[in-house]
Amino acid sequence: MNNDVSREKRLAKPGITAQLPALSPAFVSPDDAARYAHRLIGDFRMGEYGGAILKDAQGFYYATRPVKGKTGSFDPTLVISTNRQGHFIHPPGYTCHALYHSHPDNYDDLQRGFGRWTEVQVHIALNFFSNIDLLLNNQNAYFARVHYLSGVNGSLLKYVASGSPNERALAERIAADTEKGVLTFNNAVGFINAAINLGDLSVIQSSEIWDGKTGPLGPDYQPFTAKALQDIAPVIIAQPAFGPVFSRVELALKDVRARIHRTSESLYGVILKRKGMGFVIASEPVTGETDFSLQRIFGRDAAGRLRFPEQFDLLGFYCSDGFYRDPSLMPAEEVSIFKNFVFPQTLAKGIEMARTLAGPAATALLQYVSTFAASEQKFLARLPEGEGQGLAILRDMLGGAYKSTTYIRELAAAGELHVLHTSDLWRYEAWLISTGNPMRVFTAANWDRPL
């Protein structure tokens, strides 16, 4: 929280003509656009950055490039113009759906200012709307009801103002208390509970400050407990979540690769195509077991229904195996080929799920399109119960009876196998076919390099 009256500089000044910053790619959701801006802000925490989430006539959302505030706070008039009365003006061609800003990493300043607060309370304050933020969220609701906060610890919050009399009363109380130089609540949790009770508060991207939880915060909210070690994923996103809009699947997959190339865990996601419009989007990946469960991507509503967007078709899956491979599950020959191709069990699960959904399956950034041919069944065949019911083809590959190159050739013959992004091992972007010599995409020197 902050009782510095200078934060009031985010109040709109009249007659401002702002230069609209560069815009992000198009997104189908305002939360997705806000996450894009949140990633751009990243570790830039020497001051407050901010901008707007805009909506165009086609229903797409864009984030303005984050702009650094000229003082210790962020003034929306750096990106949004005002009229003579000091009211914000929607940029030509767009409607402003939301405003966003970040908090600086000023833990020491807050600790000195709120000496009686515990360490946990100060960390919460860094990652929650300040008292002046809550005042302005209400005051600016006539223009944009939605406000996002990019927190220091990686969290992204969303507050939707209700416009209720109680919310306006709290804003007036905060304004009066600020003039007196006092805080309306004596700890950070008091401000959070007020926001929960008076508007809609939700966690779009979580961190240890929010105990790794995402989604709406309710009356049962409890502040986190500081732990010596946090067993928590580095990025926890409220699902479903999607990347930018693209015209082709290949572009969507390459964007996914750019965002996940440093991830060491196994992951998967989906590619969706908009009915009647043709554009595609890729979901944010879910990590852990690559079981291709749609529930982990979309979740379910209160009635237990999958929250799949009805205006889209499921075009395919993408996946990436984790960096680590169990040495006991590696063949004696062609190690590099085996390691740099989809793990047979992962591919089998993807094909089985595609058959269940009666649609194609795709993996990144090698793309396999299942044609549901009879010859594909050999990649799905299971061992007898007495032998563990694992994949028969994986047993043969690990035992040396079936080589990785043979596996890839026969897979390409059964379906459609594409290289969408090259590497040292996969030298060319190509459509791999079973005739001729499809293995030309490999560099022989790399086939059996040491692990």
C-alpha positions in Angstrom: 0.0 0.0 0.0 1.1 3.6 -0.5 -0.1 6.7 1.2 2.0 9.1 -0.9 -0.3 11.7 -2.3 2.0 12.0 -5.4 0.3 8.7 -6.6 -2.7 11.0 -7.4 -0.7 12.1 -10.4 -2.4 9.2 -12.2 -5.6 11.3 -12.1 -6.5 12.4 -15.6 -5.3 15.8 -16.7 -7.5 17.8 -19.2 -6.7 18.5 -22.8 -3.9 15.8 -23.2 -3.1 14.5 -26.7 -1.3 11.2 -26.2 0.7 9.4 -28.8 -0.6 5.8 -28.9 2.3 3.4 -28.4 3.0 0.4 -30.7 0.4 -2.4 -30.3 0.9 -6.1 -29.5 -0.3 -8.8 -31.8 -4.0 -9.5 -31.8 -5.4 -11.8 -29.1 -8.9 -13.3 -28.6 -9.0 -12.5 -24.9 -8.1 -9.3 -22.9 -6.4 -11.5 -20.2 -4.1 -12.9 -22.9 -3.2 -9.4 -24.1 -2.5 -8.4 -20.5 -0.2 -11.4 -20.0 1.7 -10.3 -23.1 2.2 -6.8 -21.6 3.1 -8.5 -18.3 5.8 -10.5 -20.0 7.2 -7.4 -21.7 7.5 -5.6 -18.3 9.3 -8.6 -16.8 12.1 -7.5 -14.5 11.9 -3.8 -15.4 11.1 -2.7 -11.9 12.9 0.6 -11.4 9.6 2.4 -11.8 6.0 1.9 -12.8 5.2 0.9 -16.3 1.7 0.9 -17.8 -0.6 1.0 -20.8 -4.0 0.0 -22.1 -5.7 -3.1 -23.4 -7.7 -2.1 -26.6 -10.4 -3.8 -28.5 -11.0 -3.3 -32.2 -14.2 -3.6 -34.3 -13.5 -7.3 -35.1 -13.4 -8.2 -31.4 -9.6 -8.7 -31.1 -7.6 -7.3 -28.2 -4.3 -5.6 -28.2 -1.9 -4.4 -25.5 -0.1 -1.1 -25.9 3.6 -1.3 -25.5 4.5 -0.7 -21.8 5.6 2.9 -21.2 7.6 4.0 -18.1 6.0 6.6 -15.9 7.8 9.9 -15.7 7.7 9.9 -11.9 7.4 7.1 -9.3 3.9 6.4 -10.6 2.3 5.8 -14.0 0.0 8.4 -15.6 -2.5 6.9 -18.1 -2.4 10.1 -20.1 1.0 8.9 -21.4 -1.0 6.5 -23.7 -4.6 7.8 -23.5 -5.8 11.3 -24.5 -8.2 13.4 -22.5 -10.8 16.0 -23.5 -11.2 19.5 -22.0 -13.1 18.1 -19.0 -10.3 15.6 -18.2 -12.2 12.6 -19.4 -10.3 9.8 -21.2 -10.9 9.4 -25.0 -11.0 6.1 -26.7 -8.2 5.9 -29.4 -9.6 6.1 -33.0 -10.6 2.6 -34.2 -10.5 1.1 -30.7 -12.4 0.8 -27.4 -10.2 0.8 -24.3 -11.2 -2.3 -22.4 -8.7 -2.0 -19.6 -5.8 -0.1 -18.1 -2.7 -1.8 -16.7 0.3 -0.8 -14.7 3.1 -2.4 -12.8 4.7 -1.9 -9.3 8.4 -1.2 -8.8 10.6 -3.4 -6.6 10.6 -0.9 -3.7 10.4 -3.4 -0.8 12.9 -1.5 1.4 10.9 1.7 1.0 7.7 0.0 1.9 9.3 -1.7 4.9 10.5 1.6 6.2 7.1 3.3 5.6 5.1 0.5 7.2 7.5 -0.5 10.0 4.8 -2.4 11.9 3.9 -4.6 9.0 5.2 -8.1 8.9 7.5 -9.3 6.0 4.5 -11.2 4.5 2.3 -8.0 4.6 5.0 -6.0 2.8 5.4 -8.7 0.1 1.6 -8.7 -0.4 1.6 -4.9 -0.7 4.2 -5.1 -3.5 2.0 -7.4 -5.5 -1.4 -5.9 -4.8 -3.2 -2.7 -5.8 -2.2 0.2 -3.6 -4.8 2.4 -1.8 -4.5 5.0 -4.5 -4.8 2.2 -7.2 -8.1 1.2 -5.6 -9.3 4.8 -5.6 -8.4 5.3 -9.3 -9.8 1.9 -10.3 -13.2 3.2 -9.1 -12.7 6.7 -10.4 -11.7 5.5 -14.0 -14.4 2.9 -14.2 -16.6 5.2 -16.4 -13.9 4.7 -19.1 -12.5 1.2 -18.4 -13.9 -1.0 -15.6 -11.0 -3.5 -15.8 -7.6 -2.9 -14.3 -4.6 -5.2 -14.3 -1.6 -5.1 -12.0 1.8 -6.6 -12.9 3.3 -7.6 -9.6 7.0 -7.8 -8.6 7.0 -11.5 -7.9 5.6 -12.5 -11.3 1.9 -12.3 -10.5 -0.7 -10.6 -12.6 -4.0 -9.5 -11.0 -7.3 -8.3 -12.5 -9.8 -6.1 -10.8 -13.2 -5.4 -12.4 -14.9 -2.4 -10.8 -18.6 -2.9 -9.9 -19.6 0.7 -9.8 -21.7 0.0 -6.7 -22.5 2.6 -4.0 -20.4 0.7 -1.5 -17.4 0.7 -3.9 -17.8 4.5 -4.5 -18.1 5.0 -0.7 -14.8 3.2 -0.2 -13.1 5.3 -2.9 -14.3 8.5 -1.1 -13.0 7.1 2.2 -9.6 6.3 0.7 -9.4 9.8 -0.8 -10.2 11.4 2.5 -7.8 9.2 4.4 -5.0 9.9 1.9 -5.5 13.7 2.4 -5.0 13.1 6.1 -1.9 11.0 5.5 -3.4 7.8 7.0 -4.1 4.3 5.6 -7.7 3.2 5.4 -6.8 -0.3 6.5 -4.0 -1.2 8.9 -2.7 -4.1 6.8 -2.5 -5.3 3.2 -5.1 -8.0 3.8 -7.7 -5.4 4.6 -7.4 -3.9 1.2 -7.6 -7.3 -0.5 -10.8 -8.2 1.4 -12.3 -4.8 0.5 -11.6 -5.5 -3.2 -13.0 -9.0 -3.0 -16.2 -7.7 -1.4 -16.8 -4.7 -3.6 -15.6 -5.8 -7.1 -14.3 -8.9 -8.9 -10.7 -9.7 -8.1 -8.9 -12.6 -9.8 -5.4 -13.9 -10.3 -4.5 -14.3 -13.9 -0.9 -15.4 -13.3 0.1 -16.6 -9.9 3.2 -16.8 -7.7 4.1 -17.8 -4.2 2.4 -14.6 -2.9 -0.9 -16.1 -4.0 0.0 -19.7 -3.0 0.1 -20.7 -6.7 -3.6 -20.3 -7.0 -5.4 -18.8 -10.0 -8.9 -17.6 -10.7 -11.3 -15.5 -8.7 -10.5 -14.7 -5.1 -13.4 -15.1 -2.7 -14.3 -14.5 1.0 -12.2 -17.6 1.9 -9.0 -15.8 0.9 -6.1 -16.3 3.4 -2.6 -14.6 3.1 0.2 -16.9 2.2 2.6 -18.3 4.7 6.3 -17.6 4.1 8.3 -20.8 3.6 12.0 -21.4 3.5 11.6 -23.3 0.2 8.7 -22.9 -2.3 7.9 -26.0 -4.3 6.1 -24.0 -7.0 6.2 -23.8 -10.8 7.9 -20.6 -12.1 4.9 -19.6 -14.2 1.3 -20.5 -13.2 -1.3 -19.3 -15.6 -5.1 -19.3 -15.2 -6.4 -21.7 -17.9 -7.6 -21.6 -20.6 -5.1 -19.1 -21.9 -3.9 -18.5 -25.5 -1.2 -16.9 -27.5 -1.6 -14.4 -30.4 -3.8 -14.8 -33.4 -2.1 -16.3 -36.5 -3.1 -17.0 -40.1 -1.3 -20.4 -40.2 -0.7 -23.3 -37.9 3.1 -23.2 -38.6 3.3 -19.6 -37.3 1.3 -20.4 -34.2 3.7 -23.4 -33.4 6.8 -21.3 -34.0 5.4 -18.7 -31.5 4.9 -21.5 -29.0 8.4 -22.7 -29.5 9.8 -19.2 -28.9 7.9 -19.1 -25.5 8.8 -22.6 -24.3 12.3 -23.3 -25.6 13.8 -22.9 -22.2 11.3 -25.1 -20.4 12.8 -28.3 -19.2 9.5 -30.1 -18.4 7.3 -32.2 -20.6 4.3 -30.2 -21.9 1.5 -30.1 -24.3 -1.2 -27.8 -25.7 -3.8 -27.4 -28.4 -4.2 -25.6 -31.7 -7.7 -24.1 -32.3 -9.2 -22.7 -35.5 -11.9 -20.1 -35.5 -15.0 -21.2 -37.3 -15.9 -19.2 -40.3 -12.8 -16.9 -40.0 -9.8 -19.3 -40.5 -7.3 -17.8 -38.0 -5.6 -20.1 -35.5 -4.5 -19.8 -31.9 -2.3 -22.0 -29.7 -3.1 -22.6 -26.0 -0.5 -21.8 -23.3 1.2 -25.2 -22.5 0.4 -27.3 -19.5 3.3 -29.1 -17.9 3.6 -32.5 -16.4 2.4 -35.8 -17.9 1.7 -35.5 -21.6 -1.7 -37.2 -21.4 -3.3 -34.7 -23.8 -6.2 -34.2 -21.3 -8.4 -31.3 -22.5 -9.6 -30.8 -18.9 -6.2 -29.6 -17.9 -6.2 -27.0 -20.7 -9.8 -25.8 -20.5 -11.0 -26.8 -17.0 -14.7 -27.3 -16.3 -17.5 -24.9 -15.3 -19.7 -25.2 -12.2 -21.9 -27.7 -14.1 -19.0 -29.9 -14.9 -18.9 -29.0 -18.6 -15.6 -28.6 -20.4 -14.9 -24.8 -20.9 -14.1 -25.3 -24.6 -14.8 -22.2 -26.7 -17.7 -23.1 -28.9 -16.7 -20.7 -31.7 -13.5 -22.7 -32.3 -12.6 -26.2 -33.7 -9.9 -28.3 -32.3 -7.3 -28.5 -35.0 -4.6 -30.5 -33.2 -2.2 -30.9 -30.3 1.4 -29.9 -29.8 3.8 -31.3 -27.3 7.4 -31.3 -26.1 9.1 -34.1 -24.2 11.2 -33.0 -21.2 14.9 -32.6 -21.4 15.6 -35.6 -19.2 15.3 -39.1 -20.6 15.6 -42.1 -18.4 18.8 -43.9 -19.5 16.9 -47.2 -19.2 14.5 -46.0 -21.9 17.2 -45.2 -24.5 18.2 -47.5 -27.3 21.8 -48.7 -27.8 21.9 -47.2 -31.3 20.8 -43.9 -33.0 20.5 -42.2 -29.6 20.4 -38.7 -31.0 17.6 -39.5 -33.4 15.6 -41.2 -30.7 16.1 -38.4 -28.3 15.2 -35.6 -30.8 12.0 -37.2 -31.9 8.7 -37.6 -30.1 8.9 -40.3 -27.5 6.9 -43.3 -28.9 4.6 -43.5 -25.9 3.8 -39.7 -26.1 3.0 -40.0 -29.8 0.8 -43.0 -29.2 -1.2 -41.1 -26.6 -1.6 -38.1 -29.0 -2.9 -40.4 -31.8 -5.3 -42.1 -29.4 -6.7 -38.8 -28.2 -7.0 -37.6 -31.8 -8.9 -40.7 -32.7 -11.2 -40.1 -29.7 -11.9 -36.6 -30.8 -12.1 -37.5 -34.5 -9.5 -34.8 -35.5 -5.8 -34.6 -36.4 -3.0 -34.5 -33.9 0.0 -32.2 -34.2 3.3 -31.9 -32.3 5.8 -29.1 -32.2 7.9 -28.5 -34.0 7.8 -31.8 -35.8 4.2 -32.1 -36.9 2.6 -35.5 -37.3 -0.9 -35.6 -38.8 -2.8 -38.8 -38.1 -4.7 -40.1 -41.2 -6.2 -42.9 -39.1 -4.8 -45.5 -41.5 -4.7 -49.2 -40.6 -0.9 -49.1 -40.9 -0.8 -46.6 -37.9 -2.0 -49.3 -35.5 1.5 -50.9 -35.1 2.5 -47.7 -33.3 -0.3 -48.2 -30.8 -0.1 -51.9 -30.2 0.3 -53.0 -26.6 2.1 -55.9 -25.0 0.2 -58.7 -23.3 -0.9 -58.2 -19.7 1.8 -60.6 -18.6 4.5 -58.4 -20.2 3.3 -55.1 -18.6 1.0 -53.9 -21.4 3.5 -51.2 -22.5 4.0 -50.2 -26.1 5.3 -53.2 -28.2 7.2 -50.9 -30.5 9.0 -49.2 -27.7 10.2 -52.5 -26.3 11.5 -53.4 -29.8 13.3 -50.1 -30.1 15.0 -50.3 -26.7 16.0 -53.9 -27.4 17.6 -52.9 -30.7 15.2 -54.9 -32.9 13.7 -51.8 -34.4 15.7 -48.7 -35.2 14.6 -45.1 -34.7 15.2 -44.3 -38.4 12.9 -47.2 -39.4 10.3 -46.0 -36.9 10.3 -42.4 -38.4 10.2 -43.7 -42.0 7.2 -46.0 -41.3 5.5 -43.3 -39.3 5.8 -40.9 -42.3 4.3 -43.6 -44.5 1.3 -44.1 -42.2 0.5 -40.4 -41.8 1.9 -37.0 -42.6 5.2 -35.9 -41.0 6.5 -32.4 -41.3 9.5 -30.5 -40.1 8.3 -27.0 -39.1 11.4 -25.7 -37.5 15.0 -26.9 -38.2 17.8 -27.7 -35.8 21.3 -29.3 -36.0 19.6 -32.7 -36.4 16.7 -31.6 -38.5 18.4 -29.5 -41.2 15.5 -28.6 -43.5 11.9 -27.6 -43.3 10.2 -30.4 -45.2 7.4 -32.8 -45.6 8.9 -36.2 -44.7 7.6 -39.0 -47.0 8.3 -42.7 -47.2 9.5 -42.7 -50.8 13.0 -41.7 -51.9 15.2 -40.8 -48.9 13.2 -38.7 -46.4 16.1 -39.1 -43.9 18.1 -36.5 -45.8 17.0 -34.0 -43.1 19.4 -35.7 -40.7 23.0 -34.8 -40.4 24.9 -38.1 -40.3 27.6 -36.7 -37.9 25.0 -36.0 -35.3 23.2 -39.3 -35.3 25.0 -40.9 -32.4 26.7 -38.1 -30.5 27.2 -38.7 -26.8 24.5 -37.7 -24.4 
